[in-house]
Amino acid sequence: MQRDLDEALEYYFGVREGLADDFWDEAMAAFDEIAKRSMRHHFDSCGMRRKNLQRFPYHVLYEILPGRVRIMVVRHDRRDPRFGLRRQ
């Protein structure tokens, strides 16, 4: 997941000043919302829950486990749907 964030941040850093910061803020807000309302978000076709970012073409896939939430991948909307699903 950290590599996914790093790649997106690197891209947005080169696009426009402040855009990487905006992406970071939105990703952190998504993680916070997932932590607070993990059952609220819809299921992706892979069977994991999915939280879409509002301003950027990315989404977060996560699992709800006993006592915790595990974020599996931060994925661009056009990325192969299988990307990141085999991570441990």
C-alpha positions in Angstrom: 0.0 0.0 0.0 2.8 2.5 0.8 4.3 1.9 -2.7 0.9 2.7 -4.2 0.7 6.0 -2.3 4.3 6.8 -3.2 3.8 6.3 -6.9 0.6 8.5 -6.9 2.3 11.2 -4.9 5.3 11.2 -7.2 3.1 11.6 -10.2 0.9 14.4 -8.7 4.0 16.2 -7.4 5.1 16.6 -11.1 1.7 17.7 -12.4 1.0 20.9 -10.4 2.2 22.5 -7.2 0.1 21.4 -4.2 -1.6 18.6 -6.0 0.4 15.9 -4.3 -0.6 17.4 -0.9 -4.2 17.4 -2.0 -4.0 13.7 -2.9 -2.3 12.9 0.4 -5.0 14.8 2.4 -7.8 13.0 0.6 -6.2 9.6 1.0 -5.7 10.2 4.7 -9.4 11.3 5.0 -10.4 8.1 3.2 -8.4 6.0 5.7 -10.0 7.9 8.6 -13.5 7.3 7.2 -12.8 3.6 6.6 -11.6 3.3 10.2 -14.7 5.0 11.6 -17.3 3.6 9.2 -15.8 0.4 7.7 -19.2 -1.3 7.1 -20.5 1.7 5.1 -18.7 1.2 1.8 -19.7 -1.1 -1.0 -18.1 -4.3 -2.2 -15.8 -4.4 -5.2 -16.1 -7.2 -7.7 -13.1 -8.9 -5.9 -15.2 -9.3 -2.7 -13.4 -6.6 -0.7 -14.9 -3.4 0.4 -14.1 -0.3 -1.6 -13.8 3.4 -0.7 -13.5 5.7 -3.7 -11.6 8.9 -3.5 -13.8 11.9 -4.5 -11.3 14.1 -6.4 -8.8 11.6 -7.7 -9.3 8.5 -9.8 -8.2 6.1 -7.0 -9.9 3.8 -4.6 -9.0 1.9 -1.5 -9.7 -1.8 -1.1 -9.9 -3.2 2.4 -10.9 -6.1 4.5 -12.7 -6.1 7.8 -11.1 -8.6 10.2 -11.9 -9.3 13.8 -11.0 -6.2 15.7 -9.4 -4.3 12.9 -9.5 -3.2 9.3 -6.7 -4.1 6.8 -6.1 -1.8 3.8 -4.9 -4.0 1.0 -4.3 -1.6 -1.9 -4.7 2.0 -3.0 -5.4 1.5 -6.7 -5.9 3.8 -9.7 -9.4 3.3 -11.2 -7.9 2.1 -14.6 -5.5 -0.4 -13.1 -5.9 -4.1 -13.7 -8.7 -5.2 -11.2 -6.4 -8.0 -9.9 -3.6 -5.5 -9.0 -2.6 -5.8 -5.4 -5.0 -8.5 -4.3 -2.3 -11.1 -3.6 -0.6 -9.0 -1.0 -0.2 -10.2 2.6 
